[in-house]
Amino acid sequence: MQKPDPMMSASYGATDIESQNNRITWLEMLYLHEGRDKPDHPKRGLYTGLHKKHYSTFPGTDEN
């Protein structure tokens, strides 16, 4: 199966390791970009809302 998006899983669950690793990398980059790794950040330790907040920030994305 050819996937149009490397973050889209080709199968159910955690069987598509490549897409799961892409998601982890994406969220980790956003986490560091926001400075959530800093002790004084109010959302330190939380990944909640990162994708939704930054989804349309990057070229080639369309939030619908």
All heavy atoms as TSV, in Angstrom:
chain	resi	resn	atom	element	x	y	z
A	1	MET	N	N	0.847	-1.192	0.000
A	1	MET	CA	C	0.000	0.000	0.000
A	1	MET	C	C	0.882	1.240	0.000
A	1	MET	O	O	1.786	1.388	0.801
A	1	MET	CB	C	-0.890	-0.007	1.239
A	1	MET	CG	C	-1.695	1.249	1.394
A	1	MET	SD	S	-2.678	1.195	2.913
A	1	MET	CE	C	-3.369	2.812	2.858
A	2	GLN	N	N	0.624	2.151	-0.891
A	2	GLN	CA	C	1.341	3.424	-0.957
A	2	GLN	C	C	0.611	4.432	-0.080
A	2	GLN	O	O	-0.584	4.673	-0.267
A	2	GLN	CB	C	1.396	3.924	-2.410
A	2	GLN	CG	C	2.137	5.216	-2.589
A	2	GLN	CD	C	3.622	5.093	-2.304
A	2	GLN	OE1	O	4.181	4.010	-2.415
A	2	GLN	NE2	N	4.259	6.163	-1.952
A	3	LYS	N	N	1.307	4.994	0.879
A	3	LYS	CA	C	0.698	5.964	1.791
A	3	LYS	C	C	0.954	7.379	1.274
A	3	LYS	O	O	2.082	7.737	0.980
A	3	LYS	CB	C	1.288	5.817	3.192
A	3	LYS	CG	C	1.025	4.462	3.819
A	3	LYS	CD	C	1.531	4.402	5.226
A	3	LYS	CE	C	3.029	4.558	5.257
A	3	LYS	NZ	N	3.604	4.432	6.577
A	4	PRO	N	N	-0.093	8.205	1.169
A	4	PRO	CA	C	0.093	9.588	0.725
A	4	PRO	C	C	0.773	10.458	1.788
A	4	PRO	O	O	1.373	11.466	1.477
A	4	PRO	CB	C	-1.324	10.070	0.455
A	4	PRO	CG	C	-2.187	9.202	1.303
A	4	PRO	CD	C	-1.472	7.873	1.400
A	5	ASP	N	N	0.675	10.060	3.022
A	5	ASP	CA	C	1.239	10.829	4.123
A	5	ASP	C	C	2.034	9.866	5.006
A	5	ASP	O	O	1.499	8.878	5.481
A	5	ASP	CB	C	0.101	11.457	4.930
A	5	ASP	CG	C	0.568	12.315	6.094
A	5	ASP	OD1	O	1.767	12.285	6.429
A	5	ASP	OD2	O	-0.274	13.016	6.668
A	6	PRO	N	N	3.335	10.137	5.254
A	6	PRO	CA	C	4.140	9.215	6.054
A	6	PRO	C	C	3.700	9.116	7.512
A	6	PRO	O	O	4.109	8.203	8.215
A	6	PRO	CB	C	5.549	9.788	5.954
A	6	PRO	CG	C	5.377	11.197	5.547
A	6	PRO	CD	C	4.102	11.269	4.777
A	7	MET	N	N	2.841	10.028	7.968
A	7	MET	CA	C	2.341	9.944	9.337
A	7	MET	C	C	1.034	9.171	9.417
A	7	MET	O	O	0.524	8.914	10.485
A	7	MET	CB	C	2.175	11.345	9.928
A	7	MET	CG	C	3.502	12.006	10.195
A	7	MET	SD	S	3.400	13.661	10.876
A	7	MET	CE	C	2.559	13.404	12.393
A	8	MET	N	N	0.491	8.793	8.248
A	8	MET	CA	C	-0.745	8.026	8.213
A	8	MET	C	C	-0.420	6.545	8.289
A	8	MET	O	O	0.408	6.042	7.528
A	8	MET	CB	C	-1.501	8.321	6.918
A	8	MET	CG	C	-2.840	7.640	6.828
A	8	MET	SD	S	-3.735	8.095	5.340
A	8	MET	CE	C	-2.935	7.071	4.144
A	9	SER	N	N	-1.063	5.859	9.163
A	9	SER	CA	C	-0.819	4.439	9.358
A	9	SER	C	C	-1.433	3.617	8.236
A	9	SER	O	O	-2.545	3.883	7.798
A	9	SER	CB	C	-1.391	3.990	10.701
A	9	SER	OG	O	-1.117	2.645	10.910
A	10	ALA	N	N	-0.694	2.603	7.752
A	10	ALA	CA	C	-1.202	1.710	6.712
A	10	ALA	C	C	-2.018	0.580	7.316
A	10	ALA	O	O	-2.682	-0.161	6.607
A	10	ALA	CB	C	-0.042	1.145	5.901
A	11	SER	N	N	-1.955	0.422	8.617
A	11	SER	CA	C	-2.694	-0.637	9.278
A	11	SER	C	C	-3.144	-0.155	10.651
A	11	SER	O	O	-2.825	0.943	11.075
A	11	SER	CB	C	-1.823	-1.885	9.400
A	11	SER	OG	O	-0.657	-1.598	10.131
A	12	TYR	N	N	-3.882	-1.016	11.348
A	12	TYR	CA	C	-4.418	-0.643	12.649
A	12	TYR	C	C	-3.417	-0.901	13.772
A	12	TYR	O	O	-2.538	-1.753	13.663
A	12	TYR	CB	C	-5.700	-1.424	12.927
A	12	TYR	CG	C	-6.791	-1.078	11.957
A	12	TYR	CD1	C	-7.104	-1.931	10.910
A	12	TYR	CD2	C	-7.491	0.108	12.078
A	12	TYR	CE1	C	-8.106	-1.609	10.010
A	12	TYR	CE2	C	-8.487	0.436	11.180
A	12	TYR	CZ	C	-8.791	-0.426	10.146
A	12	TYR	OH	O	-9.779	-0.101	9.264
A	13	GLY	N	N	-3.590	-0.193	14.854
A	13	GLY	CA	C	-2.763	-0.410	16.036
A	13	GLY	C	C	-1.334	0.059	15.856
A	13	GLY	O	O	-1.039	0.943	15.067
A	14	ALA	N	N	-0.442	-0.574	16.590
A	14	ALA	CA	C	0.965	-0.174	16.585
A	14	ALA	C	C	1.784	-1.021	15.629
A	14	ALA	O	O	2.991	-1.139	15.768
A	14	ALA	CB	C	1.534	-0.284	17.986
A	15	THR	N	N	1.143	-1.602	14.612
A	15	THR	CA	C	1.873	-2.459	13.688
A	15	THR	C	C	2.651	-1.671	12.647
A	15	THR	O	O	3.577	-2.191	12.050
A	15	THR	CB	C	0.926	-3.442	12.965
A	15	THR	OG1	O	-0.082	-2.687	12.298
A	15	THR	CG2	C	0.287	-4.401	13.954
A	16	ASP	N	N	2.277	-0.420	12.389
A	16	ASP	CA	C	2.996	0.400	11.423
A	16	ASP	C	C	4.032	1.238	12.173
A	16	ASP	O	O	3.796	2.374	12.558
A	16	ASP	CB	C	2.037	1.284	10.642
A	16	ASP	CG	C	2.694	1.939	9.434
A	16	ASP	OD1	O	3.934	1.981	9.376
A	16	ASP	OD2	O	1.960	2.407	8.551
A	17	ILE	N	N	5.179	0.655	12.377
A	17	ILE	CA	C	6.233	1.264	13.195
A	17	ILE	C	C	6.743	2.561	12.584
A	17	ILE	O	O	7.010	3.535	13.299
A	17	ILE	CB	C	7.374	0.264	13.418
A	17	ILE	CG1	C	6.846	-0.920	14.225
A	17	ILE	CG2	C	8.558	0.915	14.129
A	17	ILE	CD1	C	7.791	-2.091	14.305
A	18	GLU	N	N	6.863	2.629	11.265
A	18	GLU	CA	C	7.359	3.843	10.622
A	18	GLU	C	C	6.465	5.041	10.914
A	18	GLU	O	O	6.958	6.107	11.299
A	18	GLU	CB	C	7.472	3.642	9.115
A	18	GLU	CG	C	7.987	4.882	8.391
A	18	GLU	CD	C	7.978	4.753	6.884
A	18	GLU	OE1	O	7.465	3.741	6.362
A	18	GLU	OE2	O	8.487	5.670	6.226
A	19	SER	N	N	5.160	4.893	10.761
A	19	SER	CA	C	4.270	6.031	11.007
A	19	SER	C	C	4.250	6.405	12.490
A	19	SER	O	O	4.179	7.589	12.836
A	19	SER	CB	C	2.848	5.748	10.511
A	19	SER	OG	O	2.237	4.741	11.259
A	20	GLN	N	N	4.324	5.424	13.378
A	20	GLN	CA	C	4.356	5.718	14.813
A	20	GLN	C	C	5.634	6.483	15.179
A	20	GLN	O	O	5.591	7.444	15.950
A	20	GLN	CB	C	4.250	4.430	15.634
A	20	GLN	CG	C	2.943	3.693	15.444
A	20	GLN	CD	C	1.731	4.511	15.851
A	20	GLN	OE1	O	1.771	5.282	16.797
A	20	GLN	NE2	N	0.644	4.335	15.128
A	21	ASN	N	N	6.764	6.077	14.606
A	21	ASN	CA	C	8.023	6.789	14.856
A	21	ASN	C	C	7.986	8.200	14.294
A	21	ASN	O	O	8.528	9.136	14.895
A	21	ASN	CB	C	9.204	6.010	14.280
A	21	ASN	CG	C	9.557	4.809	15.110
A	21	ASN	OD1	O	9.270	4.753	16.309
A	21	ASN	ND2	N	10.178	3.823	14.491
A	22	ASN	N	N	7.338	8.391	13.133
A	22	ASN	CA	C	7.190	9.736	12.564
A	22	ASN	C	C	6.373	10.629	13.483
A	22	ASN	O	O	6.696	11.808	13.676
A	22	ASN	CB	C	6.525	9.668	11.194
A	22	ASN	CG	C	7.425	9.090	10.135
A	22	ASN	OD1	O	8.645	9.048	10.291
A	22	ASN	ND2	N	6.837	8.612	9.057
A	23	ARG	N	N	5.319	10.093	14.079
A	23	ARG	CA	C	4.499	10.875	15.013
A	23	ARG	C	C	5.284	11.267	16.255
A	23	ARG	O	O	5.182	12.391	16.740
A	23	ARG	CB	C	3.263	10.077	15.416
A	23	ARG	CG	C	2.275	9.926	14.309
A	23	ARG	CD	C	1.127	9.066	14.716
A	23	ARG	NE	N	0.241	8.884	13.569
A	23	ARG	CZ	C	-0.796	8.094	13.570
A	23	ARG	NH1	N	-1.108	7.400	14.646
A	23	ARG	NH2	N	-1.549	7.981	12.505
A	24	ILE	N	N	6.047	10.345	16.772
A	24	ILE	CA	C	6.861	10.631	17.963
A	24	ILE	C	C	7.871	11.737	17.664
A	24	ILE	O	O	8.039	12.677	18.446
A	24	ILE	CB	C	7.580	9.362	18.449
A	24	ILE	CG1	C	6.559	8.370	18.999
A	24	ILE	CG2	C	8.639	9.692	19.495
A	24	ILE	CD1	C	7.117	6.981	19.224
A	25	THR	N	N	8.536	11.624	16.518
A	25	THR	CA	C	9.523	12.640	16.122
A	25	THR	C	C	8.871	14.005	15.963
A	25	THR	O	O	9.405	15.024	16.416
A	25	THR	CB	C	10.214	12.225	14.808
A	25	THR	OG1	O	10.843	10.957	15.007
A	25	THR	CG2	C	11.250	13.240	14.376
A	26	TRP	N	N	7.708	14.041	15.310
A	26	TRP	CA	C	6.966	15.292	15.095
A	26	TRP	C	C	6.576	15.946	16.420
A	26	TRP	O	O	6.820	17.137	16.639
A	26	TRP	CB	C	5.725	14.969	14.266
A	26	TRP	CG	C	4.693	16.044	14.143
A	26	TRP	CD1	C	3.447	16.039	14.687
A	26	TRP	CD2	C	4.800	17.277	13.425
A	26	TRP	NE1	N	2.773	17.185	14.349
A	26	TRP	CE2	C	3.576	17.960	13.579
A	26	TRP	CE3	C	5.799	17.872	12.677
A	26	TRP	CZ2	C	3.335	19.204	13.007
A	26	TRP	CZ3	C	5.560	19.119	12.110
A	26	TRP	CH2	C	4.346	19.769	12.276
A	27	LEU	N	N	6.007	15.179	17.340
A	27	LEU	CA	C	5.582	15.741	18.621
A	27	LEU	C	C	6.766	16.177	19.470
A	27	LEU	O	O	6.696	17.202	20.157
A	27	LEU	CB	C	4.712	14.740	19.382
A	27	LEU	CG	C	3.322	14.525	18.803
A	27	LEU	CD1	C	2.608	13.399	19.531
A	27	LEU	CD2	C	2.510	15.801	18.851
A	28	GLU	N	N	7.851	15.432	19.429
A	28	GLU	CA	C	9.053	15.811	20.186
A	28	GLU	C	C	9.621	17.134	19.669
A	28	GLU	O	O	10.021	18.000	20.444
A	28	GLU	CB	C	10.101	14.701	20.097
A	28	GLU	CG	C	11.335	14.965	20.919
A	28	GLU	CD	C	11.066	14.946	22.419
A	28	GLU	OE1	O	10.061	14.366	22.871
A	28	GLU	OE2	O	11.889	15.537	23.156
A	29	MET	N	N	9.626	17.314	18.335
A	29	MET	CA	C	10.113	18.561	17.755
A	29	MET	C	C	9.242	19.739	18.197
A	29	MET	O	O	9.748	20.795	18.572
A	29	MET	CB	C	10.118	18.449	16.222
A	29	MET	CG	C	10.785	19.591	15.504
A	29	MET	SD	S	9.763	20.952	14.864
A	29	MET	CE	C	8.353	20.194	14.167
A	30	LEU	N	N	7.916	19.556	18.188
A	30	LEU	CA	C	7.010	20.619	18.628
A	30	LEU	C	C	7.166	20.915	20.119
A	30	LEU	O	O	7.110	22.071	20.545
A	30	LEU	CB	C	5.558	20.245	18.321
A	30	LEU	CG	C	5.186	20.163	16.847
A	30	LEU	CD1	C	3.753	19.687	16.698
A	30	LEU	CD2	C	5.397	21.492	16.149
A	31	TYR	N	N	7.360	19.866	20.914
A	31	TYR	CA	C	7.557	19.996	22.357
A	31	TYR	C	C	8.777	20.878	22.650
A	31	TYR	O	O	8.711	21.809	23.459
A	31	TYR	CB	C	7.743	18.598	22.941
A	31	TYR	CG	C	7.916	18.542	24.439
A	31	TYR	CD1	C	6.817	18.507	25.285
A	31	TYR	CD2	C	9.188	18.489	25.012
A	31	TYR	CE1	C	6.972	18.430	26.664
A	31	TYR	CE2	C	9.349	18.406	26.381
A	31	TYR	CZ	C	8.238	18.387	27.195
A	31	TYR	OH	O	8.408	18.315	28.553
A	32	LEU	N	N	9.867	20.601	21.970
A	32	LEU	CA	C	11.089	21.394	22.167
A	32	LEU	C	C	10.942	22.798	21.580
A	32	LEU	O	O	11.439	23.768	22.149
A	32	LEU	CB	C	12.280	20.674	21.535
A	32	LEU	CG	C	12.650	19.335	22.187
A	32	LEU	CD1	C	13.721	18.623	21.370
A	32	LEU	CD2	C	13.098	19.526	23.614
A	33	HIS	N	N	10.251	22.919	20.459
A	33	HIS	CA	C	10.028	24.220	19.808
A	33	HIS	C	C	9.295	25.183	20.747
A	33	HIS	O	O	9.607	26.370	20.793
A	33	HIS	CB	C	9.228	24.018	18.516
A	33	HIS	CG	C	8.805	25.279	17.849
A	33	HIS	ND1	N	9.689	26.102	17.199
A	33	HIS	CD2	C	7.584	25.871	17.744
A	33	HIS	CE1	C	9.037	27.153	16.720
A	33	HIS	NE2	N	7.756	27.029	17.047
A	34	GLU	N	N	8.334	24.662	21.492
A	34	GLU	CA	C	7.574	25.494	22.440
A	34	GLU	C	C	8.308	25.727	23.750
A	34	GLU	O	O	7.866	26.507	24.569
A	34	GLU	CB	C	6.223	24.843	22.742
A	34	GLU	CG	C	5.208	25.082	21.674
A	34	GLU	CD	C	3.792	25.016	22.204
A	34	GLU	OE1	O	3.584	24.677	23.378
A	34	GLU	OE2	O	2.889	25.324	21.418
A	35	GLY	N	N	9.388	25.001	23.984
A	35	GLY	CA	C	10.126	25.164	25.226
A	35	GLY	C	C	9.498	24.435	26.401
A	35	GLY	O	O	9.741	24.768	27.559
A	36	ARG	N	N	8.700	23.418	26.112
A	36	ARG	CA	C	8.038	22.682	27.187
A	36	ARG	C	C	9.009	21.824	27.992
A	36	ARG	O	O	8.628	21.263	29.008
A	36	ARG	CB	C	6.910	21.818	26.619
A	36	ARG	CG	C	5.749	22.649	26.099
A	36	ARG	CD	C	4.577	21.781	25.729
A	36	ARG	NE	N	3.483	22.579	25.168
A	36	ARG	CZ	C	2.261	22.135	25.025
A	36	ARG	NH1	N	1.940	20.911	25.403
A	36	ARG	NH2	N	1.338	22.902	24.494
A	37	ASP	N	N	10.230	21.755	27.558
A	37	ASP	CA	C	11.240	21.016	28.318
A	37	ASP	C	C	11.857	21.879	29.421
A	37	ASP	O	O	12.577	21.378	30.264
A	37	ASP	CB	C	12.338	20.499	27.389
A	37	ASP	CG	C	13.020	21.606	26.595
A	37	ASP	OD1	O	12.347	22.578	26.201
A	37	ASP	OD2	O	14.232	21.496	26.356
A	38	LYS	N	N	11.551	23.163	29.426
A	38	LYS	CA	C	12.090	24.083	30.424
A	38	LYS	C	C	11.294	23.989	31.729
A	38	LYS	O	O	10.067	23.899	31.710
A	38	LYS	CB	C	12.035	25.526	29.909
A	38	LYS	CG	C	12.672	25.736	28.546
A	38	LYS	CD	C	14.159	25.637	28.608
A	38	LYS	CE	C	14.790	26.073	27.316
A	38	LYS	NZ	N	15.382	25.047	26.534
A	39	PRO	N	N	11.964	24.033	32.866
A	39	PRO	CA	C	11.289	23.898	34.170
A	39	PRO	C	C	10.198	24.946	34.433
A	39	PRO	O	O	9.230	24.660	35.130
A	39	PRO	CB	C	12.415	24.055	35.185
A	39	PRO	CG	C	13.652	23.739	34.445
A	39	PRO	CD	C	13.407	24.137	33.010
A	40	ASP	N	N	10.322	26.137	33.858
A	40	ASP	CA	C	9.352	27.194	34.150
A	40	ASP	C	C	8.169	27.240	33.168
A	40	ASP	O	O	7.289	28.085	33.309
A	40	ASP	CB	C	10.048	28.548	34.195
A	40	ASP	CG	C	10.740	28.907	32.891
A	40	ASP	OD1	O	11.047	27.991	32.096
A	40	ASP	OD2	O	10.989	30.108	32.675
A	41	HIS	N	N	8.119	26.351	32.180
A	41	HIS	CA	C	7.014	26.349	31.220
A	41	HIS	C	C	5.752	25.794	31.905
A	41	HIS	O	O	5.815	24.761	32.563
A	41	HIS	CB	C	7.362	25.501	29.990
A	41	HIS	CG	C	6.450	25.760	28.835
A	41	HIS	ND1	N	5.169	25.263	28.777
A	41	HIS	CD2	C	6.628	26.479	27.705
A	41	HIS	CE1	C	4.594	25.656	27.660
A	41	HIS	NE2	N	5.466	26.391	26.985
A	42	PRO	N	N	4.616	26.467	31.758
A	42	PRO	CA	C	3.399	26.014	32.438
A	42	PRO	C	C	2.878	24.656	31.966
A	42	PRO	O	O	2.152	23.997	32.693
A	42	PRO	CB	C	2.375	27.117	32.132
A	42	PRO	CG	C	2.921	27.857	30.972
A	42	PRO	CD	C	4.413	27.717	31.027
A	43	LYS	N	N	3.256	24.234	30.778
A	43	LYS	CA	C	2.823	22.926	30.263
A	43	LYS	C	C	3.992	21.945	30.175
A	43	LYS	O	O	3.978	21.042	29.350
A	43	LYS	CB	C	2.158	23.089	28.906
A	43	LYS	CG	C	0.834	23.809	28.967
A	43	LYS	CD	C	0.121	23.792	27.650
A	43	LYS	CE	C	-1.230	24.469	27.775
A	43	LYS	NZ	N	-1.933	24.485	26.494
A	44	ARG	N	N	4.956	22.115	31.033
A	44	ARG	CA	C	6.108	21.220	31.044
A	44	ARG	C	C	5.647	19.776	31.271
A	44	ARG	O	O	4.835	19.498	32.138
A	44	ARG	CB	C	7.086	21.604	32.149
A	44	ARG	CG	C	8.310	20.715	32.143
A	44	ARG	CD	C	9.324	21.206	33.140
A	44	ARG	NE	N	10.555	20.465	32.965
A	44	ARG	CZ	C	11.215	19.884	33.948
A	44	ARG	NH1	N	10.781	19.980	35.176
A	44	ARG	NH2	N	12.328	19.229	33.704
A	45	GLY	N	N	6.171	18.876	30.446
A	45	GLY	CA	C	5.833	17.470	30.577
A	45	GLY	C	C	4.566	17.057	29.842
A	45	GLY	O	O	4.223	15.887	29.826
A	46	LEU	N	N	3.864	17.999	29.217
A	46	LEU	CA	C	2.617	17.697	28.516
A	46	LEU	C	C	2.791	17.850	26.999
A	46	LEU	O	O	3.338	18.837	26.532
A	46	LEU	CB	C	1.499	18.632	28.974
A	46	LEU	CG	C	1.113	18.564	30.439
A	46	LEU	CD1	C	0.074	19.632	30.748
A	46	LEU	CD2	C	0.595	17.194	30.789
A	47	TYR	N	N	2.316	16.879	26.270
A	47	TYR	CA	C	2.332	16.928	24.805
A	47	TYR	C	C	0.943	17.282	24.270
A	47	TYR	O	O	0.748	17.441	23.076
A	47	TYR	CB	C	2.761	15.568	24.243
A	47	TYR	CG	C	4.238	15.293	24.436
A	47	TYR	CD1	C	4.745	14.889	25.655
A	47	TYR	CD2	C	5.130	15.450	23.383
A	47	TYR	CE1	C	6.092	14.637	25.838
A	47	TYR	CE2	C	6.483	15.198	23.544
A	47	TYR	CZ	C	6.954	14.787	24.770
A	47	TYR	OH	O	8.289	14.541	24.945
A	48	THR	N	N	-0.007	17.442	25.159
A	48	THR	CA	C	-1.390	17.706	24.801
A	48	THR	C	C	-1.528	18.994	23.993
A	48	THR	O	O	-1.031	20.040	24.387
A	48	THR	CB	C	-2.250	17.816	26.079
A	48	THR	OG1	O	-2.058	16.647	26.858
A	48	THR	CG2	C	-3.712	17.996	25.746
A	49	GLY	N	N	-2.224	18.900	22.845
A	49	GLY	CA	C	-2.540	20.072	22.038
A	49	GLY	C	C	-1.450	20.537	21.092
A	49	GLY	O	O	-1.671	21.476	20.329
A	50	LEU	N	N	-0.287	19.921	21.098
A	50	LEU	CA	C	0.812	20.385	20.252
A	50	LEU	C	C	0.491	20.268	18.764
A	50	LEU	O	O	0.678	21.223	18.008
A	50	LEU	CB	C	2.092	19.599	20.552
A	50	LEU	CG	C	2.816	19.992	21.827
A	50	LEU	CD1	C	3.937	18.993	22.117
A	50	LEU	CD2	C	3.377	21.390	21.715
A	51	HIS	N	N	0.027	19.116	18.326
A	51	HIS	CA	C	-0.263	18.930	16.905
A	51	HIS	C	C	-1.354	19.885	16.440
A	51	HIS	O	O	-1.213	20.542	15.412
A	51	HIS	CB	C	-0.670	17.479	16.620
A	51	HIS	CG	C	-1.030	17.251	15.196
A	51	HIS	ND1	N	-0.093	17.207	14.201
A	51	HIS	CD2	C	-2.228	17.078	14.601
A	51	HIS	CE1	C	-0.687	17.014	13.048
A	51	HIS	NE2	N	-1.993	16.930	13.264
A	52	LYS	N	N	-2.419	19.970	17.192
A	52	LYS	CA	C	-3.538	20.840	16.809
A	52	LYS	C	C	-3.098	22.305	16.723
A	52	LYS	O	O	-3.479	23.019	15.804
A	52	LYS	CB	C	-4.677	20.688	17.800
A	52	LYS	CG	C	-5.913	21.459	17.408
A	52	LYS	CD	C	-7.055	21.194	18.352
A	52	LYS	CE	C	-8.286	21.944	17.907
A	52	LYS	NZ	N	-9.424	21.696	18.781
A	53	LYS	N	N	-2.272	22.737	17.653
A	53	LYS	CA	C	-1.828	24.133	17.692
A	53	LYS	C	C	-0.920	24.477	16.521
A	53	LYS	O	O	-0.987	25.568	15.963
A	53	LYS	CB	C	-1.092	24.405	19.005
A	53	LYS	CG	C	-0.609	25.831	19.146
A	53	LYS	CD	C	0.039	26.065	20.482
A	53	LYS	CE	C	0.544	27.482	20.611
A	53	LYS	NZ	N	1.202	27.718	21.902
A	54	HIS	N	N	-0.063	23.555	16.119
A	54	HIS	CA	C	0.950	23.850	15.106
A	54	HIS	C	C	0.672	23.242	13.743
A	54	HIS	O	O	1.465	23.414	12.829
A	54	HIS	CB	C	2.316	23.350	15.592
A	54	HIS	CG	C	2.806	24.089	16.788
A	54	HIS	ND1	N	3.351	25.345	16.703
A	54	HIS	CD2	C	2.813	23.765	18.096
A	54	HIS	CE1	C	3.696	25.754	17.913
A	54	HIS	NE2	N	3.365	24.815	18.774
A	55	TYR	N	N	-0.449	22.557	13.564
A	55	TYR	CA	C	-0.715	21.828	12.338
A	55	TYR	C	C	-0.640	22.708	11.097
A	55	TYR	O	O	-0.015	22.355	10.113
A	55	TYR	CB	C	-2.086	21.148	12.405
A	55	TYR	CG	C	-2.379	20.315	11.192
A	55	TYR	CD1	C	-1.734	19.098	11.006
A	55	TYR	CD2	C	-3.279	20.742	10.227
A	55	TYR	CE1	C	-1.984	18.322	9.896
A	55	TYR	CE2	C	-3.544	19.974	9.122
A	55	TYR	CZ	C	-2.889	18.765	8.958
A	55	TYR	OH	O	-3.137	17.999	7.854
A	56	SER	N	N	-1.255	23.881	11.107
A	56	SER	CA	C	-1.266	24.738	9.922
A	56	SER	C	C	-0.111	25.737	9.894
A	56	SER	O	O	-0.075	26.599	9.026
A	56	SER	CB	C	-2.609	25.475	9.829
A	56	SER	OG	O	-2.768	26.332	10.938
A	57	THR	N	N	0.830	25.623	10.821
A	57	THR	CA	C	1.959	26.544	10.878
A	57	THR	C	C	2.976	26.277	9.783
A	57	THR	O	O	3.641	27.174	9.304
A	57	THR	CB	C	2.669	26.431	12.241
A	57	THR	OG1	O	1.726	26.700	13.259
A	57	THR	CG2	C	3.832	27.366	12.364
A	58	PHE	N	N	3.071	25.020	9.378
A	58	PHE	CA	C	4.130	24.619	8.463
A	58	PHE	C	C	3.627	24.517	7.032
A	58	PHE	O	O	2.486	24.151	6.799
A	58	PHE	CB	C	4.736	23.286	8.928
A	58	PHE	CG	C	5.339	23.404	10.292
A	58	PHE	CD1	C	4.640	23.046	11.425
A	58	PHE	CD2	C	6.616	23.913	10.452
A	58	PHE	CE1	C	5.194	23.174	12.686
A	58	PHE	CE2	C	7.181	24.056	11.704
A	58	PHE	CZ	C	6.468	23.691	12.809
A	59	PRO	N	N	4.476	24.868	6.046
A	59	PRO	CA	C	4.080	24.845	4.627
A	59	PRO	C	C	3.570	23.470	4.206
A	59	PRO	O	O	4.072	22.446	4.660
A	59	PRO	CB	C	5.386	25.177	3.893
A	59	PRO	CG	C	6.268	25.798	4.902
A	59	PRO	CD	C	5.852	25.247	6.224
A	60	GLY	N	N	2.577	23.471	3.325
A	60	GLY	CA	C	2.049	22.224	2.802
A	60	GLY	C	C	0.981	21.600	3.666
A	60	GLY	O	O	0.556	20.477	3.421
A	61	THR	N	N	0.518	22.324	4.679
A	61	THR	CA	C	-0.542	21.783	5.527
A	61	THR	C	C	-1.808	22.581	5.331
A	61	THR	O	O	-1.790	23.750	4.983
A	61	THR	CB	C	-0.151	21.815	7.023
A	61	THR	OG1	O	0.080	23.162	7.406
A	61	THR	CG2	C	1.080	20.981	7.289
A	62	ASP	N	N	-2.916	21.925	5.545
A	62	ASP	CA	C	-4.213	22.562	5.402
A	62	ASP	C	C	-5.117	22.019	6.493
A	62	ASP	O	O	-5.390	20.824	6.532
A	62	ASP	CB	C	-4.796	22.256	4.036
A	62	ASP	CG	C	-6.126	22.951	3.819
A	62	ASP	OD1	O	-6.382	23.967	4.481
A	62	ASP	OD2	O	-6.901	22.488	2.971
A	63	GLU	N	N	-5.530	22.850	7.392
A	63	GLU	CA	C	-6.360	22.396	8.517
A	63	GLU	C	C	-7.822	22.462	8.142
A	63	GLU	O	O	-8.394	23.520	7.957
A	63	GLU	CB	C	-6.113	23.254	9.748
A	63	GLU	CG	C	-6.822	22.737	10.975
A	63	GLU	CD	C	-6.470	23.532	12.204
A	63	GLU	OE1	O	-5.435	24.194	12.236
A	63	GLU	OE2	O	-7.254	23.486	13.154
A	64	ASN	N	N	-8.431	21.309	7.995
A	64	ASN	CA	C	-9.875	21.205	7.704
A	64	ASN	C	C	-10.481	20.174	8.583
A	64	ASN	O	O	-10.057	19.176	8.855
A	64	ASN	CB	C	-10.138	20.874	6.240
A	64	ASN	CG	C	-9.882	22.064	5.348
A	64	ASN	OD1	O	-9.893	23.183	5.789
A	64	ASN	ND2	N	-9.654	21.792	4.082
